[in-house]
Amino acid sequence: MAAIGRIRFGLGATMSQGDKVQNSEICERLCKVLLDEDRLMILGLLALQPRSAAELLDQLPVRSPARAKLTRHLQQLRSAGLVSVQGAGENEQYRLDIDRLQELKRQLFSSSGGSELSGDEKVLAAFVKGNQLAQLPVQPSKLQVVLRWLVQVFEPDQTYPERTVNELLSGHAVDYATLRRLLIDYGYLIRQAGIYRRMEGA
């Protein structure tokens, strides 16, 4: 059933294959740079305040290998877009590139539309784990987001006996009876003579 396929993939279905490949490449580049204790130490110092190369040397432990390779580490951090430099010569200052970090965040956590998670997606991320409903939201607006997600397991223009409704809902939560009642109460499902169908437009 096509609708079940969509719901099982959850939030991941909103991201295109091209976005996934791009994000994978970004993660790979960052991991290569960050999987080094010396570079992490340098980033930690720059997170506190901008510093010159001389100031970084003063702050690094005397026996740290990072001292001998400081120039190379700074070049790699700049190439990754994590560090920027201002000034020249003795006035050269290294700092975390906050704008670039924000851009990396948007790239890594964007959907196919290039924006961050929508309000509905954030609600689903909080209450749905994998394909399972972790808990029901108390707030009505958030509850309706979850119910709209659940009703997608039912195909439009198709009728279901109660047993089938229970089977479909039990794939997402143990208390399928409560979910069935809520879907009816909020107008996402219609029940007539023991037969259920999805409300038009739900």
MIMIBA-269800 format. One record per residue (C-alpha): residue number from 1; x, y, z. Coordinates in steps of 0.02 Angstrom, whole numbers, plus 32768, in hexadecimal, padded with zeros to 4 digits. Each point is the difference from the previous one (the first is absolute). Example, Ala and Ser with C-alpha at 12.3 -4.5 7.8 and 13.67 -1.06 7.14 Angstrom:
// residues 2
PT	1	8267	7F1F	8186
PT	2	8045	80AC	7FDF
END
This chain:
// residues 202
PT	1	8000	8000	8000
PT	2	804E	80A5	7FC8
PT	3	7FC6	8065	8096
PT	4	804E	7F86	807A
PT	5	80A3	800C	7FA2
PT	6	8000	80BD	8014
PT	7	7FDA	7FFC	80B9
PT	8	8085	7F7F	8028
PT	9	8088	806D	7FBB
PT	10	7FC2	8091	806A
PT	11	8064	80A2	7FFA
PT	12	8086	7FB8	7F91
PT	13	7F87	7FFD	7F6E
PT	14	8006	80BD	7FF3
PT	15	80B7	8002	7FCD
PT	16	8032	7FE1	7F4C
PT	17	8089	7F86	7FCF
PT	18	806C	8092	7FC6
PT	19	7FF0	8053	80AA
PT	20	8032	7F5E	8057
PT	21	809C	7FEF	7F93
PT	22	8030	80B6	801D
PT	23	7FE7	7FF2	80BC
PT	24	8065	7F5F	8003
PT	25	8090	8057	7FA9
PT	26	7FF8	8092	807A
PT	27	8002	7F89	8094
PT	28	8092	7FA0	7FB8
PT	29	8068	809F	7FE9
PT	30	7FD9	803D	80AF
PT	31	8027	7F58	804E
PT	32	80AB	7FFB	7FAD
PT	33	8029	80AA	8048
PT	34	7FB6	7FE4	80AD
PT	35	8045	7F52	801E
PT	36	809F	804C	8042
PT	37	8018	802F	80B6
PT	38	8078	808E	7FD7
PT	39	7F86	8056	7F8B
PT	40	7F74	7FEA	807F
PT	41	8070	8052	8082
PT	42	801E	8093	7F8C
PT	43	7F45	8012	7FDD
PT	44	7FDF	7FFD	80BB
PT	45	8078	8092	801B
PT	46	7FB4	8063	7F71
PT	47	7F51	7FDF	8042
PT	48	802F	8067	8099
PT	49	8043	8095	7F9D
PT	50	805F	802D	7F60
PT	51	80BB	7FE4	800F
PT	52	809E	801B	7F9C
PT	53	8072	7F6F	7FD5
PT	54	8078	803A	8088
PT	55	7F73	8004	8081
PT	56	7FCC	7F51	7FCD
PT	57	80B2	7FC3	801A
PT	58	8001	804D	80AD
PT	59	7F5E	7FA8	802E
PT	60	802E	7F54	7FBD
PT	61	8056	7F86	8077
PT	62	80BD	8005	7FF1
PT	63	800D	7F4C	7FC8
PT	64	7F69	8005	7F8D
PT	65	8024	7FC3	7F4E
PT	66	7F89	8089	7FC7
PT	67	8087	8083	801F
PT	68	8072	7FBE	7F77
PT	69	7F70	7FEB	7F85
PT	70	7F9C	809B	802D
PT	71	800D	8052	7F55
PT	72	7FC6	7F62	7FA7
PT	73	7F70	7FE6	807A
PT	74	7FC5	80B2	7FE9
PT	75	8005	7FEC	7F43
PT	76	7F96	7F62	800A
PT	77	7F82	8053	8073
PT	78	7FF5	8093	7F89
PT	79	7FE9	7F8C	7F6A
PT	80	7F71	7FAA	805A
PT	81	7FAE	80A8	801E
PT	82	8009	7FF1	80BD
PT	83	807F	808B	801C
PT	84	8016	80A9	7FAE
PT	85	8090	807C	800C
PT	86	7FFE	80BD	800E
PT	87	808F	807A	7FF4
PT	88	80AE	7FDF	7FBF
PT	89	80AE	7FE3	8042
PT	90	800F	801B	80BB
PT	91	7F4A	8038	8006
PT	92	7FBE	7F5E	7FB5
PT	93	7F75	7FB8	806C
PT	94	7FAD	7F56	7FF0
PT	95	7F4B	7FEA	8033
PT	96	7F73	7F85	7FEF
PT	97	7F9F	8025	7F61
PT	98	7F51	800B	804B
PT	99	7FAC	802A	7F5B
PT	100	804D	7F66	7FAF
PT	101	7FCE	7F93	8094
PT	102	7F4D	803D	7FF0
PT	103	8003	7FD8	7F46
PT	104	8042	7F51	8024
PT	105	7F73	7FE8	807D
PT	106	7F7E	8033	7F7E
PT	107	804C	7F8B	7F7F
PT	108	8009	7F6B	8075
PT	109	7F52	8013	804A
PT	110	7FA0	8040	7F6A
PT	111	7F77	7FA8	7F9F
PT	112	7FF6	7FFA	7F43
PT	113	7FBC	80B2	8002
PT	114	80A0	803D	8051
PT	115	7FAE	8039	80A2
PT	116	8009	7FBF	80B2
PT	117	7F7F	7F89	8045
PT	118	7F4F	8043	7FF8
PT	119	7F93	800C	809B
PT	120	7FA7	7F5D	7FD7
PT	121	80A4	7FA6	7FE2
PT	122	8043	803A	80A8
PT	123	7F65	7FBD	8056
PT	124	8011	7F58	7FA9
PT	125	80B9	7FF9	802B
PT	126	7FD3	8019	80B7
PT	127	7F73	7F81	800C
PT	128	8025	7F7F	7F7A
PT	129	8098	7F8F	800C
PT	130	801F	7FA0	7F61
PT	131	7F54	7FBF	7FD2
PT	132	7FBE	7FFC	80B3
PT	133	7F9C	8082	805D
PT	134	8064	801B	80A1
PT	135	7F75	8060	8057
PT	136	7F67	8068	7FDA
PT	137	8014	80BD	800B
PT	138	7F95	8057	8082
PT	139	7FF4	80A2	7F9E
PT	140	7F6E	7FF3	7F84
PT	141	805E	8053	7F70
PT	142	8090	7F85	8011
PT	143	7F88	7F6F	8014
PT	144	7FB0	802C	7F5A
PT	145	80AB	7FFF	7FAC
PT	146	8018	7F4D	803D
PT	147	7F4F	7FCF	7FCB
PT	148	801D	8047	7F51
PT	149	809D	7F95	7FF8
PT	150	7FA3	7F65	8039
PT	151	7F6D	8012	7F8A
PT	152	8076	7FF0	7F6C
PT	153	7FFE	7F43	8018
PT	154	7F4F	8001	7FBC
PT	155	7FE8	8012	7F45
PT	156	7F80	8082	7FC7
PT	157	7F5F	7FBB	7FB5
PT	158	8019	7F57	8053
PT	159	7F9A	7FB2	808C
PT	160	8043	7F99	8090
PT	161	7FAF	7F8B	807E
PT	162	802D	8024	80B5
PT	163	8075	7F6B	8009
PT	164	806A	8045	7F71
PT	165	8001	80AD	804F
PT	166	8041	7FB5	80A1
PT	167	8087	7F9E	7FA5
PT	168	803D	809B	7FA3
PT	169	8005	806C	809B
PT	170	8051	7F79	806C
PT	171	8097	800C	7F8E
PT	172	8022	80AC	804A
PT	173	7FC6	7FF2	80B5
PT	174	7FC4	7F7F	807D
PT	175	7F63	8061	8030
PT	176	7FAE	7FFC	7F55
PT	177	7F52	8013	804B
PT	178	8029	80AF	8042
PT	179	804B	8031	7F5A
PT	180	7F66	7FC1	7FA3
PT	181	7F8E	8065	8072
PT	182	8068	809E	7FEF
PT	183	8004	7FF2	7F43
PT	184	7F42	7FF9	8002
PT	185	7FEB	808A	8082
PT	186	8070	8078	7FA0
PT	187	7FAC	7FD8	7F5A
PT	188	808C	7FA4	7FA9
PT	189	7F9E	7F5D	7FF3
PT	190	7F47	7FE2	7FE6
PT	191	7FA8	7F66	8047
PT	192	7F5B	7FC1	7FBD
PT	193	7FB6	7F58	8031
PT	194	80A9	7FBF	8037
PT	195	8056	8034	7F5E
PT	196	8086	8086	8000
PT	197	8040	8074	7F7A
PT	198	8076	8092	7FFB
PT	199	7FAF	80AB	8000
PT	200	8012	8059	7F5A
PT	201	8093	8078	8007
PT	202	8048	7FB4	809F
END
